[in-house]
């Protein structure tokens, strides 16, 4: 097997035994990127020189007998994570030439662990989107079918893992932006609980739901990355120490699996419903116990999310005005004209749409009618989950209502694009940990495309979540893509 196709766990064994070097592993990843990224367009910026130096240092540490779960492991990071000395664009013209003066906390943690940063991946501009088509630098393509989207907003990261550009990638998840592209690309996408991983150095989209998490080839790999990047950070007041040692359990006997009826109505695609039914049966075969329940306010999650999210976006993007940093227009004019030129050219259509929606929702006379009510609905959604987890340990629901759609199919219909998050926004609003894993393939237009299942757990219950995901993964006859 080519080294770049290894999982983290497989590579770890070979690196520790001396059968593989970090340098050879890195070069295999770089060769795959060189060969295939002209078709995928998943990588925005490569970090070759620094990566080779890091690989050399990792080999020295390995030769000295040092051990570490991610020592010598190459990865890619979504381009909304700050990387010192390396371009960070958020896939926006307004930050096209921005080079961060410091690292995000997660980048520092991975650097200390000996992981090797290969470069930065494409995303929807400022993470606004579900297809990676709003990027100012062009869309990423799905490696399963180059005519389709990889999902978003972490589409570049998901496509890169599926195409074996790296052994794992970092994404950010605000309302499904790790889980949805993972489902579309047939890989594992883990959204930790809000506050479990520091957001310091993440370019903010929606500060109250933004979470950084791993996209990997297996559930065990997701746990390994999470254990390194999780934990309290003095630079992010929302973080907490948490249980960083997952301790995946082989036996899930007695684990109560909730099946909320709102996620299994007639609108669910029959083939995806059948895959979810099979996933449930696999969990029951592993010893889990089914629990039927209700999350009655689920239907309000999308409208609440798309009031709260643009409102926070309106605030967070106000800083990008061309004064302190970012794109600055040439020519004279008053201050209003200066701002309009900078932001008018620098932001794409979706960013502008969300800024306007959010500014309207927060404006005098509308705050009470929209934003305040959306936050009240958020509280009801949180209560639904709290009640549900008195009856069960995890929830099993779909990740997506359908497989990956065609590039350009939804570009002119923003509402349709927002509805891509229909099964994803509720756990984000509640700050809960959730994971998507591939559970099968669905034929669409003559092409087999991946289907994902989503598991959701209560706060600080990542152990049960990942153990159940691993038990399910072990029973799925899913063959990963071999993208040539």
matplotlib code that plots the C-alpha trace (Angstrom):
import matplotlib.pyplot as plt

x = [0.0, 1.2, 2.1, -0.3, -3.2, -2.4, -4.6, -2.9, -3.0, -1.4, 1.3, 1.9, 2.9, 5.2, 6.9, 7.5, 8.9, 11.2, 9.6, 8.6, 10.1, 8.2, 10.0, 8.9, 5.3, 5.4, 6.8, 4.1, 1.4, 3.1, 3.3, -0.4, -1.2, 1.0, -0.6, -4.3, -5.0, -5.2, -8.5, -9.8, -8.6, -8.7, -5.4, -5.0, -1.5, 1.3, 3.9, 6.5, 9.8, 8.6, 6.9, 10.1, 12.0, 9.3, 9.5, 13.3, 12.9, 10.2, 12.6, 15.2, 12.7, 11.6, 15.2, 15.8, 12.9, 10.3, 6.7, 3.6, 0.2, 0.7, 4.5, 5.5, 1.9, 1.2, -2.1, -3.8, -5.7, -8.8, -7.7, -9.7, -7.1, -4.3, -0.8, 2.2, 4.2, 1.8, -1.0, -4.5, -7.3, -10.6, -11.1, -11.9, -10.5, -10.5, -7.8, -6.1, -2.6, -3.0, -0.2, -0.9, 1.6, 0.7, -0.7, -4.1, -3.9, -4.8, -1.9, 0.5, -0.7, -0.2, 3.2, 4.2, 2.9, 5.1, 2.4, 3.4, 1.4, 1.3, -0.7, -4.1, -7.4, -10.2, -13.5, -16.6, -15.7, -15.5, -17.1, -20.4, -21.9, -22.5, -20.7, -17.2, -18.5, -18.5, -14.7, -13.1, -10.6, -12.9, -14.8, -13.3, -14.5, -15.7, -13.2, -16.0, -17.4, -15.6, -18.9, -20.2, -19.5, -17.5, -19.9, -18.9, -17.8, -14.8, -15.0, -11.3, -10.4, -12.9, -11.9, -8.2, -8.7, -10.8, -8.2, -5.3, -3.5, -2.9, -3.7, -6.1, -7.3, -8.7, -12.1, -14.5, -18.1, -20.6, -23.8, -22.6, -19.4, -17.4, -20.1, -21.8, -18.6, -17.4, -20.7, -20.4, -16.8, -17.1, -14.8, -15.2, -16.1, -16.1, -17.5, -16.5, -18.6, -18.6, -15.7, -13.8, -11.3, -9.9, -11.2, -8.2, -6.8, -10.0, -11.4, -14.8, -18.0, -20.6, -18.8, -21.5, -21.4, -17.9, -16.0, -12.7, -12.5, -10.8, -11.7, -10.1, -10.2, -11.4, -13.1, -10.0, -8.0, -10.6, -10.1, -6.3, -6.5, -9.1, -7.0, -4.2, -6.2, -8.8, -8.4, -8.6, -6.8, -6.3, -6.8, -10.4, -12.6, -15.2, -12.8, -12.8, -10.3, -12.7, -11.7, -9.0, -8.4, -11.2, -10.6, -12.6, -14.7, -15.0, -18.2, -21.2, -23.7, -26.6, -25.8, -29.2, -29.6, -32.2, -34.2, -36.0, -39.1, -38.6, -35.5, -37.3, -40.3, -41.5, -39.3, -36.2, -34.8, -35.9, -32.4, -30.9, -33.7, -32.8, -29.1, -30.1, -32.2, -29.2, -27.0, -29.5, -29.5, -25.7, -25.7, -28.3, -26.3, -23.4, -25.5, -27.1, -30.7, -33.2, -35.2, -37.9, -38.3, -39.2, -37.3, -40.4, -38.5, -36.2, -38.3, -37.4, -33.6, -33.0, -34.9, -33.4, -29.9, -30.3, -31.3, -28.6, -25.7, -26.1, -26.4, -23.1, -21.6, -22.6, -20.7, -17.7, -17.1, -17.4, -13.6, -12.8, -12.8, -9.4, -8.1, -6.2, -5.7, -7.1, -7.9, -7.7, -9.0, -7.1, -8.3, -9.7, -13.1, -14.8, -14.8, -18.1, -16.9, -13.6, -15.5, -17.9, -15.1, -13.1, -16.0, -17.9, -14.9, -13.5, -16.6, -18.4, -22.2, -22.9, -20.9, -22.8, -26.1, -25.4, -24.1, -27.3, -29.5, -27.7, -27.7, -31.4, -32.1, -30.1, -31.5, -33.8, -37.4, -36.5, -34.2, -37.1, -39.0, -36.2, -32.9, -34.5, -37.1, -34.4, -32.5, -35.6, -36.1, -32.5, -33.3, -36.2, -34.0, -31.4, -34.2, -35.3, -31.9, -31.5, -34.8, -33.8, -30.5, -32.4, -33.8, -30.8, -27.0, -26.6, -28.8, -28.7, -29.9, -29.1, -26.2, -27.7, -31.0, -29.3, -25.8, -23.5, -25.2, -23.9, -21.6, -23.8, -27.1, -28.0, -26.0, -29.0, -31.2, -29.8, -32.8, -32.2, -28.5, -29.4, -31.7, -28.6, -28.1, -31.5, -30.1, -27.0, -27.9, -29.8, -26.8, -24.7, -27.1, -27.0, -23.2, -23.3, -20.6, -21.6, -19.9, -20.7, -19.4, -19.9, -22.4, -22.8, -23.1, -26.1, -26.3, -27.1, -26.9, -24.9, -22.3, -21.9, -21.8, -21.3, -24.0, -23.3, -24.9, -24.7, -24.4, -25.0, -24.1, -24.6, -21.9, -18.7, -19.9, -17.5, -16.4, -19.8, -20.2, -16.9, -17.2, -20.6, -19.2, -16.3, -18.7, -20.8, -17.8, -16.5, -19.7, -20.0, -18.7, -17.6, -14.6, -12.8, -12.2, -8.8, -8.5, -5.8]
y = [0.0, 3.5, 5.3, 8.1, 5.7, 4.5, 5.4, 7.2, 4.0, 2.0, 4.6, 4.9, 1.2, 1.5, 4.7, 3.3, 0.1, 1.9, 0.3, 3.8, 7.3, 10.5, 11.9, 9.0, 9.4, 13.1, 12.7, 10.1, 12.7, 15.5, 13.3, 12.5, 16.2, 17.0, 14.2, 14.8, 18.3, 19.9, 17.9, 18.3, 21.8, 20.9, 22.6, 26.4, 26.7, 24.2, 24.3, 22.1, 23.5, 23.8, 20.3, 18.7, 20.3, 19.1, 15.6, 15.5, 16.6, 14.0, 11.3, 12.5, 12.3, 8.8, 7.6, 8.8, 6.5, 9.2, 8.0, 10.1, 9.3, 12.0, 12.2, 12.3, 12.3, 14.7, 16.7, 19.6, 22.5, 24.4, 27.8, 29.7, 28.5, 31.0, 29.6, 31.8, 32.7, 30.9, 32.5, 32.3, 33.5, 32.0, 31.6, 35.3, 38.0, 40.3, 38.1, 36.9, 38.0, 37.8, 36.1, 35.4, 36.5, 33.6, 30.1, 28.9, 27.0, 23.7, 24.3, 24.8, 21.6, 19.6, 21.1, 20.1, 16.6, 16.3, 16.3, 17.8, 20.6, 20.0, 23.1, 24.8, 23.6, 25.3, 26.2, 28.2, 31.8, 32.5, 29.0, 30.4, 27.5, 23.8, 23.0, 24.8, 26.7, 30.1, 30.1, 33.1, 30.7, 28.3, 25.2, 21.9, 18.8, 15.6, 12.8, 10.2, 12.1, 15.2, 16.7, 16.9, 19.1, 17.7, 19.5, 22.4, 24.4, 22.1, 20.6, 20.9, 19.1, 16.3, 15.8, 15.8, 13.0, 11.0, 11.4, 10.4, 13.8, 13.5, 11.2, 13.6, 17.2, 19.8, 21.4, 23.8, 23.0, 25.8, 24.1, 20.9, 22.0, 19.0, 16.3, 17.2, 17.1, 14.0, 12.3, 13.5, 12.3, 9.0, 9.8, 10.3, 13.8, 14.6, 17.7, 17.9, 19.6, 23.4, 24.5, 21.1, 22.5, 26.0, 28.4, 30.8, 31.5, 30.4, 33.1, 33.5, 32.8, 32.2, 32.5, 30.7, 27.5, 27.4, 24.2, 22.9, 19.1, 16.3, 14.7, 11.3, 7.8, 6.0, 6.7, 5.6, 8.2, 10.9, 10.0, 10.2, 13.7, 14.9, 13.8, 16.0, 19.2, 19.1, 20.8, 24.2, 27.2, 30.5, 32.3, 31.0, 31.5, 29.0, 26.0, 23.5, 20.7, 17.9, 14.2, 14.1, 10.4, 8.8, 5.1, 3.6, 0.6, -2.5, -3.5, -1.3, -3.8, -1.9, 1.4, 3.1, 4.4, 7.1, 7.2, 10.6, 10.3, 13.8, 12.6, 9.6, 11.1, 10.6, 13.3, 11.2, 9.5, 5.9, 4.6, 6.7, 5.6, 1.9, 2.7, 4.2, 1.1, -1.1, 1.1, 0.7, -3.1, -3.2, -1.3, -3.6, -6.6, -5.1, -5.0, -1.6, -1.0, 1.0, 3.9, 5.7, 9.3, 12.8, 16.0, 18.2, 21.5, 20.0, 21.6, 25.0, 24.4, 25.7, 29.0, 29.6, 28.9, 31.1, 34.0, 33.5, 32.7, 35.7, 38.0, 36.8, 36.9, 40.6, 41.4, 39.2, 40.4, 44.1, 44.1, 43.3, 46.8, 47.3, 49.6, 47.3, 44.4, 42.7, 44.1, 47.9, 49.6, 52.2, 55.7, 58.7, 59.2, 59.7, 57.0, 55.6, 55.2, 53.6, 51.0, 50.2, 49.6, 47.4, 45.3, 45.4, 43.8, 41.8, 39.9, 37.4, 37.2, 34.7, 36.7, 39.8, 38.0, 36.8, 40.2, 41.9, 39.2, 39.5, 43.3, 43.3, 40.8, 42.9, 46.3, 48.4, 47.2, 43.7, 42.4, 41.4, 39.9, 37.8, 37.4, 37.3, 34.7, 32.6, 32.5, 31.4, 28.6, 27.6, 27.2, 24.9, 22.8, 22.5, 21.3, 18.7, 17.2, 17.3, 15.4, 12.9, 12.1, 11.1, 8.3, 7.4, 7.6, 8.5, 9.5, 7.9, 10.2, 10.9, 13.2, 14.3, 14.0, 12.9, 12.2, 14.8, 17.0, 18.4, 21.5, 24.5, 22.7, 24.9, 28.0, 30.1, 28.9, 30.0, 28.5, 25.1, 25.3, 26.3, 23.3, 21.1, 21.6, 20.2, 17.3, 19.1, 22.5, 21.3, 19.6, 22.7, 25.1, 22.9, 22.6, 18.8, 16.4, 14.6, 12.4, 11.3, 8.0, 6.4, 3.5, 2.7, 3.8, 5.0, 4.9, 8.3, 9.0, 5.8, 6.7, 5.2, 8.0, 7.7, 7.9, 9.0, 8.3, 10.8, 9.9, 12.6, 12.5, 14.7, 17.1, 15.4, 12.1, 11.7, 8.3, 6.7, 8.6, 7.4, 3.9, 3.5, 5.0, 2.6, -0.4, 0.7, 1.3, -2.3, -3.7, -1.5, -3.1, 0.3, 0.3, 3.7, 5.4, 4.9, 8.1, 7.8]
z = [0.0, -0.8, 2.4, 1.9, 1.9, 5.5, 8.4, 11.4, 13.4, 10.6, 10.0, 13.7, 13.9, 10.9, 12.1, 15.6, 14.2, 11.8, 8.7, 7.5, 8.0, 8.4, 5.4, 3.2, 4.4, 3.7, 0.2, -0.6, 0.4, -1.5, -4.6, -4.4, -4.1, -7.1, -9.2, -8.3, -7.0, -10.4, -10.7, -7.1, -6.2, -2.5, -1.5, -1.6, -0.2, 0.2, 3.0, 1.4, 2.7, 6.3, 6.1, 4.9, 7.8, 10.2, 8.8, 9.3, 12.9, 13.4, 12.1, 14.6, 17.5, 16.3, 16.1, 19.6, 20.8, 21.3, 21.1, 20.2, 18.6, 15.8, 15.7, 12.0, 10.7, 7.8, 7.9, 6.1, 7.8, 6.7, 5.5, 8.2, 10.9, 11.4, 10.6, 11.4, 8.3, 6.0, 4.0, 5.7, 3.3, 4.5, 0.8, 0.5, -1.8, 1.2, 2.8, -0.3, 0.7, 4.5, 6.4, 10.1, 12.7, 15.1, 15.1, 16.1, 19.4, 17.6, 15.2, 18.1, 19.8, 16.7, 16.1, 19.6, 19.0, 16.0, 13.3, 10.0, 8.4, 4.6, 3.8, 3.8, 2.2, 0.3, 1.9, 1.3, 1.8, 5.5, 5.9, 4.5, 2.5, 2.1, -1.1, -1.2, -4.3, -2.6, -2.4, -4.1, -5.6, -7.3, -6.1, -4.9, -6.6, -5.0, -5.5, -5.9, -8.9, -10.2, -11.4, -7.8, -4.8, -1.8, 0.6, 2.8, 4.2, 5.0, 1.5, 0.8, 3.9, 3.4, -0.3, 0.7, 3.2, 0.8, -2.0, 0.4, 0.2, 4.0, 6.9, 8.5, 8.1, 10.3, 9.6, 11.4, 12.1, 12.8, 11.6, 10.0, 8.1, 9.2, 9.2, 5.8, 3.7, 5.5, 4.5, 0.9, 0.6, 2.4, 5.4, 9.2, 10.4, 14.2, 15.7, 19.3, 21.9, 22.0, 24.2, 24.1, 21.6, 21.6, 18.9, 19.4, 15.9, 14.1, 11.9, 13.5, 11.7, 14.4, 17.7, 19.7, 17.6, 15.9, 16.7, 15.3, 14.7, 12.7, 9.4, 9.3, 7.6, 10.7, 14.0, 16.0, 14.1, 15.0, 18.6, 18.3, 16.8, 19.3, 22.3, 21.1, 20.1, 23.0, 26.3, 28.1, 26.7, 28.5, 25.2, 24.8, 27.9, 26.5, 26.8, 29.6, 30.6, 29.7, 29.4, 26.8, 27.1, 25.1, 25.9, 23.1, 24.3, 22.3, 24.1, 23.8, 25.3, 27.0, 25.3, 24.7, 21.1, 20.6, 17.4, 17.2, 15.0, 13.6, 11.7, 10.2, 8.5, 4.9, 3.5, 4.1, 0.9, 1.0, 0.2, 3.0, 5.3, 4.5, 5.3, 8.6, 9.4, 8.6, 10.8, 13.7, 13.2, 13.3, 16.6, 18.0, 16.9, 18.9, 22.0, 21.9, 22.9, 20.8, 22.3, 20.3, 21.3, 20.1, 19.6, 18.9, 18.3, 15.7, 12.9, 14.2, 14.1, 10.5, 10.9, 14.3, 13.1, 10.0, 12.2, 14.8, 12.4, 10.1, 13.1, 14.5, 11.0, 10.7, 13.8, 13.2, 9.6, 10.5, 11.3, 7.7, 6.3, 4.6, 7.4, 9.7, 7.3, 4.2, 0.8, 0.4, -2.7, -4.6, -5.3, -3.4, -1.9, 1.5, 4.2, 3.1, -0.4, 0.9, 3.0, 0.2, -2.3, 0.1, 1.2, -2.1, -3.9, -1.0, -0.1, -2.3, -2.8, 0.0, 2.6, 1.6, 1.8, 5.3, 6.5, 5.3, 6.8, 10.1, 10.2, 9.5, 12.3, 14.8, 13.7, 15.8, 15.5, 14.4, 17.1, 19.3, 16.4, 15.0, 17.0, 20.5, 19.4, 17.6, 20.9, 22.7, 20.2, 20.8, 24.5, 23.6, 21.3, 24.2, 26.5, 24.0, 23.8, 27.6, 28.0, 25.3, 27.0, 30.2, 28.1, 25.9, 25.7, 22.0, 19.1, 15.6, 12.8, 9.1, 8.2, 4.9, 3.1, -0.1, -1.5, -3.0, -5.6, -8.8, -9.0, -9.9, -9.0, -6.0, -6.7, -7.6, -4.7, -1.3, 0.6, -0.9, 0.1, 3.6, 3.9, 3.4, 7.1, 8.1, 10.2, 11.4, 12.9, 16.0, 17.8, 16.8, 18.5, 21.6, 21.5, 21.5, 20.1, 16.9, 14.3, 10.8, 9.5, 6.1, 6.2, 2.5, -1.1, -3.1, -6.9, -8.4, -12.2, -12.7, -10.0, -6.5, -3.9, -0.1, 2.5, 6.1, 9.4, 12.3, 16.0, 18.6, 22.3, 25.4, 26.6, 27.8, 26.5, 23.6, 24.9, 24.3, 21.0, 19.5, 20.9, 19.3, 16.0, 16.1, 16.7, 13.8, 11.6, 12.3, 10.9, 7.8, 4.6, 3.2, 0.9, 0.9, -2.4, -4.1, -6.0, -8.7]

ax = plt.figure().add_subplot(projection="3d")
ax.plot(x, y, z, "-o")
ax.set_aspect("equal")
plt.show()
